Amino acid sequence: MENTLSKNEKDLKNYIEENNGLRQEIQSLENRYKTDILHLKQQLLNQLEDNERATKELLRETKEKESIKAKYEALRNSKLGRLATKYWKMKK
């Protein structure tokens, strides 16, 4: 009887140690998971900021291009602009 109790106590100690080891492993995995999540969030934020900058730059350049095109059309359609355009065509 005493031998069985001793065996059960040993088994119980082994289970407790195994449980503690598993808890530590779970804690380690949770910490690594949290670190990975933070790293991925930062990468995503950086990419979003880069995309936002690129979009703003594209919009600015598009507006600038349209402004220049409007000025060109206004100049081309003026009397002097039409005359200059005809002169350039004749010169070719």
C-alpha positions as CSV (number, residue, x, y, z in Angstrom):
1,M,0.0,0.0,0.0
2,E,2.8,2.3,1.0
3,N,4.6,1.5,-2.2
4,T,1.5,2.5,-4.3
5,L,1.2,5.7,-2.4
6,S,4.8,6.5,-3.0
7,K,4.4,5.7,-6.7
8,N,1.3,8.0,-6.9
9,E,3.2,10.8,-5.2
10,K,6.0,10.4,-7.7
11,D,3.6,10.4,-10.6
12,L,1.9,13.5,-9.1
13,K,5.2,15.3,-8.8
14,N,6.1,14.4,-12.4
15,Y,2.7,15.7,-13.6
16,I,3.1,18.9,-11.7
17,E,6.6,19.4,-13.1
18,E,5.3,18.7,-16.6
19,N,2.4,21.1,-16.1
20,N,4.8,23.8,-14.9
21,G,7.0,23.2,-18.0
22,L,4.0,23.5,-20.3
23,R,2.9,26.7,-18.6
24,Q,6.3,28.2,-19.1
25,E,6.3,27.1,-22.8
26,I,2.8,28.6,-23.2
27,Q,3.9,31.9,-21.6
28,S,7.0,32.0,-23.9
29,L,4.8,31.4,-27.0
30,E,2.4,34.1,-25.9
31,N,5.2,36.6,-25.4
32,R,6.7,35.7,-28.8
33,Y,3.2,35.9,-30.4
34,K,2.7,39.4,-28.9
35,T,6.1,40.5,-30.1
36,D,5.4,39.2,-33.6
37,I,2.0,40.9,-33.7
38,L,3.5,44.3,-32.6
39,H,6.2,43.9,-35.3
40,L,3.7,43.1,-38.0
41,K,1.5,46.1,-36.9
42,Q,4.5,48.4,-37.2
43,Q,5.3,47.1,-40.6
44,L,1.7,47.5,-41.7
45,L,1.6,51.1,-40.3
46,N,4.9,51.9,-42.2
47,Q,3.4,50.5,-45.4
48,L,0.2,52.5,-45.0
49,E,2.2,55.7,-44.4
50,D,4.3,55.1,-47.5
51,N,1.2,54.5,-49.6
52,E,-0.4,57.6,-48.2
53,R,2.7,59.7,-49.1
54,A,2.8,58.2,-52.6
55,T,-0.9,58.9,-53.1
56,K,-0.6,62.5,-51.9
57,E,2.4,63.0,-54.2
58,L,0.5,61.5,-57.2
59,L,-2.5,63.8,-56.5
60,R,-0.2,66.8,-56.3
61,E,1.5,66.0,-59.5
62,T,-1.8,65.3,-61.3
63,K,-3.1,68.7,-60.2
64,E,0.1,70.3,-61.3
65,K,-0.1,68.6,-64.7
66,E,-3.7,69.7,-65.2
67,S,-2.8,73.2,-64.3
68,I,0.0,73.3,-66.8
69,K,-2.2,71.8,-69.4
70,A,-4.9,74.4,-68.8
71,K,-2.3,77.2,-69.1
72,Y,-0.9,75.6,-72.3
73,E,-4.4,75.3,-73.9
74,A,-5.2,78.9,-72.9
75,L,-2.0,80.1,-74.5
76,R,-2.4,78.0,-77.6
77,N,-5.9,79.2,-78.2
78,S,-4.9,82.9,-77.9
79,K,-4.3,84.8,-81.1
80,L,-0.6,84.9,-80.6
81,G,-0.6,81.2,-79.6
82,R,-2.5,80.2,-82.8
83,L,-0.1,82.3,-84.9
84,A,3.0,80.7,-83.2
85,T,1.5,77.2,-83.7
86,K,0.9,77.9,-87.4
87,Y,4.5,79.3,-87.7
88,W,6.0,76.1,-86.1
89,K,4.0,73.9,-88.4
90,M,5.2,75.8,-91.5
91,K,8.7,75.7,-90.2
92,K,8.8,71.9,-90.0
